[in-house]
Amino acid sequence: MKRRIRPETAAVHRAADLEKKNAPVSAPIFQSSTFEVTDNDEQQRVTSTDRYYTRWGNPTITVAEETIAGLEGVDAARVFASGMGAITTTILGLLNSGDHIVAQRDIYGGVTKFFSEWLPRMGIETTLVDTTDYDQYERAIRSNTRLLYLESPSNPALRIVDFRKIAALAKKHELISMIDSTFGTPINQHPAEFGFDLVMHSGTKYLSGHTDLICGAVAGRRELIEPINESRTTLGNCMDPHAAWLLIRGLKTLAVRVARQNDNAMRVAEFLERHANVRRVYYPFLKSHAQHAIAREQMSGGGGMVTFEVEGTGEDARRVSEALRIFRLATSLGGVESLVSIPVLTSHAMISAEQREKMGVTEQMVRLSVGIENADDLVGDLEHALESVATHQSVPAGR
C-alpha cells in the first residue's frame, strides 16, 4: 500500500504523476470549451470524462479537484464558479421538496438567506439551532431531515463545532453531514477524519490565497459527489479552466501561507485582548475563547481570522476600520494581504437585524483577515487605529 502523504505535500504533488517523465511541472491550462473526437463512437465514450465539454469537466479542473480531494483525504471533489455556487448546487443535488435541514445559526449571511428565503420556495425547510447546543440539534431533527449543515470556525464570531459530536449525531440519524471549512482550511483541520460526509470551501479565500479568483469546492464520498456533479452539469455552475489553473497555483503554497497566517493572527489576537479600547476578542486559540479546548483538540492552528468588538459604538468600529492602513478595507478574506471589514455592512448585511442579533453579530464587530505581512507591522497598524478612535472619543461634543 502507498503511504498517505501529508497535506503540505499533497497540495503540491497530489494531482501530478510522479512517475511520468518529461511532463510539464506546471499543469497546463486546457483553455477550450470542447474537445475533438475521431468518430461518434468515441464521442459517446468521452461524455463521462473531462475531455468532452468543459461544462462537464476539463483536464485542468480535474487537477484542481484531485488536489483538493487529496488535501481533505476523501474520495473525490468538485469545484464550482463560487463558494455559494458550491453550497447551492450541492444542496439542490442532494435534497428534494419535502426534505428538512438542521443548520447551526452561526453561518455566512448568504447561506442564511438561501436557507430562509430561497429553499422554502422549493419545499425545503430549515431549522436553525444554537451552534454549540447539541441537544438543540437532536431536538430539531425530524423524520424528513436529510442534512446537518455546519460551519466551523464560524463567520464572524469564530465559534467552534465539536466534530465528534456532530458526526456521531449524523450517523445515529442517518443524515448527511456537511461543513463549511473555509476558515479552518485543509491545513488546520480535517473534518472528514471525524466522520463528516462533505467538506465545503469557498476556494476564493485560503485555497486560492491571492484575491484573484472566485470559486467553491466540495469534497467527500464518491456516492455523494456523483449526484452533486450531475447537479453542477445541469445548472452550469462549473469553473473556468484558467481560474482552475490559478487555484492550482494557489494550492501549492497553501501550507506555508496558512502557517504564517496562524502565527500572525495569534499575535494580533493577543495584542487586541490586552488593549483597553477592545471589548472582546474572538479567536479559537485564545484561552478566553469559549471553545478553546475543542479548538486545540481538533485544529492544528487557530487560523487567520480574528474578530473583535471595539469599546464604543458601531460608528467607532467604522472609524477603526477606516483608520487602518496596512489592513485594507475590503470584503472577503484568506489572501496574502490583510483585510478588514465590518460584518453588519458586508458578510451579514443581506440578513435582517433580528437574525444578526440571534447570531451575536453586533455593530461593534470588526473582522480581520490576517495576511502574511510582518506581524509587528500589523500590530502597529491596529494600535494606531485604536488610538485614533480613542482620541476622537475623548473630544467633547461640539468642539
C-alpha positions in Angstrom: 0.0 0.0 0.0 1.2 3.5 -0.7 1.8 5.6 2.3 -0.6 8.5 2.6 1.2 11.8 2.1 0.7 14.7 4.4 -1.3 17.8 3.4 1.7 20.0 2.7 3.0 17.5 0.2 -0.5 16.8 -1.3 -1.1 20.4 -2.0 2.0 20.4 -4.3 2.0 16.9 -5.8 -1.4 15.2 -5.3 -2.5 15.5 -8.9 0.9 15.0 -10.5 2.0 11.7 -11.8 5.4 11.3 -10.0 6.4 8.5 -12.4 5.8 10.5 -15.6 8.9 11.7 -17.3 9.3 14.9 -19.4 5.9 16.2 -18.3 5.3 19.9 -17.6 6.0 20.7 -14.0 3.2 23.2 -14.0 -0.2 21.8 -15.0 -1.2 23.2 -18.5 -4.3 25.3 -19.0 -6.8 23.5 -21.2 -8.5 26.7 -22.3 -11.0 25.0 -24.5 -14.8 24.8 -24.3 -14.9 21.5 -26.2 -12.7 18.5 -27.4 -12.4 16.9 -30.8 -13.0 13.2 -31.2 -12.1 10.8 -34.1 -15.6 9.4 -34.6 -19.1 9.2 -33.0 -18.3 6.1 -31.0 -15.5 7.9 -29.3 -17.9 10.8 -28.8 -20.2 8.6 -26.7 -17.3 7.2 -24.7 -15.9 10.6 -23.7 -19.2 12.1 -22.4 -18.4 10.9 -18.9 -14.8 12.2 -18.9 -13.1 15.6 -18.6 -12.4 15.7 -22.4 -15.9 16.1 -23.7 -17.2 19.7 -22.9 -16.0 22.0 -20.2 -19.4 22.3 -18.5 -19.0 18.5 -17.8 -15.3 18.7 -17.0 -11.9 19.8 -18.1 -8.3 18.3 -17.5 -7.2 21.5 -15.7 -10.3 21.4 -13.5 -9.6 17.7 -12.8 -6.1 18.6 -11.4 -7.7 21.1 -9.0 -10.3 18.6 -7.9 -7.9 15.8 -7.3 -5.6 18.1 -5.3 -8.5 19.2 -3.0 -9.7 15.6 -2.6 -6.1 14.7 -1.5 -5.9 17.5 0.9 -9.1 16.5 2.6 -8.3 12.8 2.5 -11.6 11.9 0.7 -12.7 10.1 -2.5 -13.4 13.0 -4.8 -14.1 16.7 -5.1 -15.8 19.1 -7.4 -15.1 22.8 -8.0 -17.6 25.5 -8.8 -17.9 29.0 -10.0 -18.2 30.4 -6.4 -18.5 29.3 -2.8 -22.2 30.0 -2.8 -22.4 28.0 -6.1 -20.8 25.1 -4.3 -23.3 25.2 -1.4 -26.5 25.8 -3.5 -25.6 23.2 -6.2 -24.7 20.6 -3.5 -28.0 21.1 -1.6 -30.1 21.1 -4.8 -28.3 18.0 -6.0 -28.9 16.0 -2.8 -32.3 17.2 -1.4 -35.9 17.2 -2.7 -39.1 19.0 -2.0 -40.3 17.9 1.4 -36.9 17.5 2.9 -35.6 19.3 6.0 -32.3 20.7 7.1 -30.9 21.3 10.5 -28.2 24.1 10.5 -26.3 26.0 13.1 -27.3 29.6 13.5 -23.8 31.0 13.1 -23.2 30.7 9.3 -22.3 33.1 6.5 -25.2 35.5 5.8 -25.6 34.4 2.2 -26.3 30.9 3.3 -28.8 32.1 5.9 -30.6 33.9 3.1 -30.6 30.9 0.9 -32.0 28.7 3.7 -34.6 31.2 4.8 -35.8 32.8 1.5 -34.9 30.5 -1.4 -35.2 26.9 -0.2 -38.8 27.4 1.1 -39.9 28.2 -2.5 -38.7 24.6 -3.4 -40.4 23.0 -0.4 -37.3 22.5 1.7 -37.4 23.8 5.3 -34.5 24.6 7.6 -34.3 24.8 11.4 -31.6 27.0 12.8 -30.1 26.0 16.2 -27.6 27.5 18.6 -24.2 26.5 17.3 -22.8 24.8 20.4 -26.1 23.5 21.9 -26.0 19.9 20.7 -29.3 19.0 22.5 -31.0 21.5 20.2 -29.6 19.8 17.1 -31.1 16.5 18.4 -34.5 18.0 19.2 -34.6 19.7 15.8 -34.2 16.5 13.8 -37.4 15.3 12.2 -38.4 12.2 10.2 -37.8 14.1 7.0 -34.5 15.6 8.0 -31.8 14.8 5.4 -28.9 17.2 6.1 -26.9 18.6 9.0 -25.2 21.8 7.9 -22.3 23.3 9.9 -19.6 26.0 9.7 -16.5 25.9 11.9 -14.9 28.2 12.7 -18.0 30.2 12.1 -18.3 33.6 10.4 -17.7 36.1 12.0 -17.7 35.1 15.7 -15.3 32.1 15.2 -17.4 29.6 17.2 -16.1 26.0 17.1 -18.3 23.0 16.4 -17.4 19.7 18.2 -16.7 17.5 15.1 -17.0 14.2 17.0 -20.5 15.1 18.5 -21.9 16.3 15.2 -20.6 13.4 13.2 -21.9 10.9 15.7 -25.3 12.6 15.7 -25.5 12.5 11.9 -24.6 8.8 11.9 -27.1 8.0 14.6 -29.9 9.5 12.5 -28.5 8.5 9.1 -28.2 12.1 8.0 -25.7 13.7 5.5 -23.3 16.0 7.4 -21.8 18.9 5.5 -19.4 21.5 6.9 -18.2 24.8 5.5 -14.5 24.5 6.5 -13.3 27.7 4.7 -12.0 29.4 7.8 -10.4 26.2 9.0 -8.6 25.3 5.8 -7.4 21.7 5.0 -4.1 22.6 6.8 -5.6 23.4 10.2 -8.4 20.8 10.3 -9.7 17.6 8.7 -13.5 17.2 9.3 -13.6 14.0 7.1 -11.3 12.2 9.6 -14.0 12.8 12.3 -16.7 11.4 10.0 -18.1 14.3 8.1 -19.6 13.3 4.7 -18.9 16.6 2.8 -16.4 19.3 3.3 -17.0 22.6 1.5 -14.7 25.6 0.9 -15.1 28.9 -0.6 -11.9 28.5 -2.6 -11.9 32.2 -3.3 -10.3 32.5 0.2 -7.5 30.4 1.5 -7.3 27.7 -1.2 -6.6 30.4 -3.8 -4.9 32.8 -1.4 -4.2 35.7 -3.8 -7.5 37.5 -4.1 -7.6 37.0 -7.8 -10.4 34.4 -8.5 -13.9 33.3 -7.4 -14.5 29.6 -6.8 -16.0 27.0 -4.5 -15.2 23.3 -3.7 -17.0 20.3 -2.2 -15.1 17.2 -1.3 -16.4 13.9 0.1 -17.6 10.3 -0.5 -17.9 9.4 -4.2 -21.5 8.3 -3.9 -22.4 11.8 -2.7 -20.2 13.6 -5.2 -21.8 11.9 -8.2 -25.3 13.5 -7.7 -23.6 16.8 -6.9 -21.7 16.5 -10.2 -24.9 15.9 -12.1 -26.4 18.9 -10.4 -23.4 21.1 -11.4 -23.6 19.9 -15.0 -27.3 20.7 -15.2 -27.1 24.0 -13.5 -24.0 25.0 -15.4 -22.2 26.1 -12.3 -18.8 25.0 -13.5 -15.4 26.6 -13.0 -13.4 28.2 -15.8 -10.2 26.4 -16.7 -8.0 29.5 -16.3 -9.4 30.1 -12.8 -8.8 26.4 -12.0 -5.2 26.9 -13.0 -4.9 29.9 -10.7 -6.4 27.8 -8.0 -3.9 25.0 -8.5 -1.1 27.6 -8.3 -2.5 28.9 -5.0 -2.9 25.4 -3.5 0.8 24.8 -3.9 1.6 27.5 -1.3 -1.4 26.8 0.9 0.5 25.2 3.8 3.2 27.9 4.0 0.7 30.7 3.8 -1.6 29.3 6.4 1.3 28.6 8.8 2.3 32.3 8.6 -1.3 33.4 8.9 -1.7 31.3 12.0 1.3 32.9 13.7 0.3 36.4 12.7 -3.3 36.0 13.8 -2.3 34.7 17.2 0.0 37.7 17.6 -2.8 40.1 16.6 -5.4 38.4 18.8 -3.1 38.5 21.9 -2.4 42.2 21.3 -6.1 43.1 20.9 -7.0 41.1 24.0 -4.7 43.4 26.0 -5.9 46.7 24.5 -8.1 48.9 26.6 -10.3 50.0 23.7 -11.2 46.5 22.7 -14.3 45.0 24.5 -13.9 41.4 23.3 -11.7 39.3 21.0 -12.8 36.1 19.2 -10.0 33.8 18.3 -10.1 30.0 18.8 -6.6 29.6 20.2 -7.0 32.2 22.9 -7.6 30.7 26.3 -10.5 33.1 26.7 -12.4 31.5 23.8 -15.4 29.6 24.9 -14.5 26.5 22.8 -10.7 26.8 23.2 -10.3 23.2 24.4 -12.2 21.8 21.5 -10.3 24.0 19.0 -7.0 22.8 20.4 -8.1 19.2 20.1 -9.3 19.2 16.5 -7.3 22.0 14.9 -3.6 22.3 14.4 -3.7 26.1 14.1 -6.1 28.8 15.1 -6.5 30.2 11.5 -6.0 33.6 10.0 -9.3 35.2 11.1 -9.6 37.4 14.1 -12.8 39.2 15.1 -13.1 41.8 17.9 -15.6 44.3 19.3 -14.5 47.8 20.0 -15.4 49.7 23.1 -18.0 52.2 21.9 -20.5 52.3 19.1 -20.9 50.9 15.6 -19.5 54.3 14.4 -16.4 53.7 16.4 -16.0 50.3 14.7 -16.2 52.0 11.4 -13.6 54.6 12.4 -11.2 51.8 13.4 -11.6 50.1 10.1 -11.1 53.3 8.2 -8.1 54.4 10.2 -6.1 51.2 9.3 -3.5 51.5 6.6 -1.9 48.0 6.2 -5.2 46.2 6.7 -7.2 47.1 3.5 -10.9 47.9 3.9 -12.4 45.2 1.7 -14.8 42.3 1.9 -13.6 38.6 1.6 -10.6 37.0 3.3 -7.9 34.4 3.1 -5.4 36.2 0.9 -1.8 37.1 1.4 -2.8 40.7 2.2 -4.5 41.6 5.4 -8.1 42.9 5.1 -10.6 44.5 7.5 -14.4 44.6 7.2 -17.5 45.3 9.3 -19.7 42.2 9.2 -23.0 44.1 9.6 -22.1 46.0 6.4 -20.6 43.1 4.4 -20.8 39.4 5.1 -24.1 39.7 7.1 -25.6 42.7 5.5 -28.1 40.7 3.5 -29.9 39.3 6.5 -32.2 41.0 9.0 -31.0 42.8 12.1 -33.1 40.3 14.1 -31.2 37.4 12.6 -27.9 39.1 13.3 -28.8 39.7 16.9 -29.6 36.0 17.3 -26.2 35.2 15.9 -24.5 37.7 18.2 -23.3 39.8 15.2 -23.0 43.4 16.6 -22.4 46.8 15.1 -19.2 47.0 17.2 -17.7 43.9 15.5 -14.6 44.3 13.3 -13.4 41.3 11.3 -9.8 40.9 10.4 -8.4 38.6 7.7 -4.7 38.4 8.7 -2.2 38.0 5.9 1.4 37.1 5.7 2.9 40.6 6.3 5.3 41.2 9.3 3.3 40.7 12.5 4.9 43.8 14.2 3.6 46.0 11.3 0.1 44.6 11.6 0.1 45.1 15.4 1.4 48.7 14.9 -1.3 49.4 12.4 -4.0 48.2 14.8 -2.5 50.2 17.7 -2.5 53.4 15.6 -6.2 52.8 14.5 -7.4 52.1 18.0 -5.6 55.1 19.5 -7.0 57.4 16.8 -10.6 56.3 17.8 -9.8 56.7 21.5 -8.6 60.3 20.7 -11.8 61.0 18.8 -14.0 59.7 21.7 -12.2 61.9 24.2 -13.0 65.1 22.4 -16.1 66.7 24.0 -19.2 67.1 21.8 -19.4 70.4 20.0 -15.6 71.0 19.9 
